[in-house]
Amino acid sequence: MARINLLLLMAVIATALYLVHTQYLSRQLYTELDRVQQDARRLETERDRLQVEKRAQATPLRVEKLAKEQLQMRTTSPAITQYVRPDGSVIPAVAPVAATPPTTGKPAAKPAAKPAATAARAAR
């Protein structure tokens, strides 16, 4: 009978030690989970702040100002626009329209110029 009692006592002690170990691991995991959740909240806040900053940096007026000042870019006009055909050849720029039409009493005829899309299709 003493052997059974000793065996049961050993089983109870082993079970108690296993329970303590399991609770310890559970507390460690809970602490780690809480730390990771805090990091996630911090990263979410930082992401929101960066999104606001990105929107402020990408305003059209600011982009245009930087393009003109730092990159020396300019707005397009038909005089400086070049159209390239698929074979690599360049379509000549459209000539600017005369500033003063002739005054003959008749309405001035518009110069016949192909739109760029038509010229590109014709080149194919």
Secondary structure, DSSP 4 states (H G I P E B T S, - for coil): -HHHHHHHHHHHHHHHHHHHHHHHHHHHHHHHHHHHHHHHHHHHHHHHHHHHHHHHHT-HHHHHHHHHHTS------TTT--EE-TTSPEEPPPPPPPSS---SSSPPPPP----HHHHHHHH-
